[in-house]
Amino acid sequence: VYKRQDEIRAGIADEYSRTDAAAREARVEFEEAERKRRLEEAAKKRGAGGGVGAIAGFVCPAPGSSFINDWGFPRSGGRTHKGTDMFAPRGAPVLAVGDGTIRVKTNTLGGVVAYLTTGSAMYYYAHLDGYAGGISTGVKVKAGQTIGYVGNSGNAIGTVTHLHFQIHPGGGSPVNPYPTLAAAC
C-alpha cells in the first residue's frame, strides 16, 4: 500500500513539475507579447513622430556618436527622413540594440544595411562600412554585440560618415527613434 502511495506521489510531483515549467514558459511568452503590444500602443498614441521612448534593455547602437532629432527632415525625391542619423568616425562599432536575429542586405538607398529582429521590434541600420566578422543573415546576436561599422554607403556616399537608424515596433512602420536613442545613448 505504501509503495503504491509513493508511486502516486512521485507521479503527482512529476506532473506538477511539467505543468509548472509549462506555466513559466507561457508566462514568458505572455510577457513578451504584452511588451510588444505596449510598444505598438505607445507608438500609436504618440504618432510616428513621437517614437516610443525608453525601451528596457535597449543598447545604444552607436556609442559616442552625436545626433539630433532629425525625424521628418526633407530628403531627395520629396521624401522625409524616417530615422535618426548618428554621426561617428568611419569604422566605429555599430551594436545590436537587443537580442535577436540579423538579416543583411545591400541596396542603393541604404547601401550596406542590417535588420535586427527582436521579439518586440525590427531595427534598421543603414550606410554601414561593413559587417563584423561572423555576421550574416540568420545569425542570432546578443544586445551590445558588434554587428557592423559606421560608414557612408548607399546614397550617403560623399557625406559625413554616420549610422542611419530606424525602429519599427512590431515590425510595422518606422517611428521616430530619437526619444529611445536620447534615453539610451
C-alpha positions, 0 to 999 in steps of 0.5 A: 500500500505504501509503495503504491502511495509513493508511486502516486506521489512521485507521479503527482510531483512529476506532473506538477513539475511539467505543468509548472515549467509549462506555466513559466514558459507561457508566462514568458511568452505572455510577457513578451507579447504584452511588451510588444503590444505596449510598444505598438500602443505607445507608438500609436498614441504618440504618432510616428513622430513621437517614437516610443521612448525608453525601451528596457534593455535597449543598447545604444547602437552607436556609442559616442556618436552625436545626433539630433532629432532629425525625424521628418527632415526633407530628403531627395525625391520629396521624401522625409527622413524616417530615422535618426542619423548618428554621426561617428568616425568611419569604422566605429562599432555599430551594436545590436540594440537587443537580442535577436536575429540579423538579416543583411542586405545591400541596396542603393538607398541604404547601401550596406544595411542590417535588420535586427529582429527582436521579439518586440521590434525590427531595427534598421541600420543603414550606410554601414562600412561593413559587417563584423566578422561572423555576421550574416543573415540568420545569425542570432546576436546578443544586445551590445554585440558588434554587428557592423561599422559606421560608414557612408554607403548607399546614397550617403556616399560623399557625406559625413560618415554616420549610422542611419537608424530606424525602429519599427515596433512590431515590425510595422512602420518606422517611428521616430527613434530619437526619444529611445536613442536620447534615453539610451545613448 
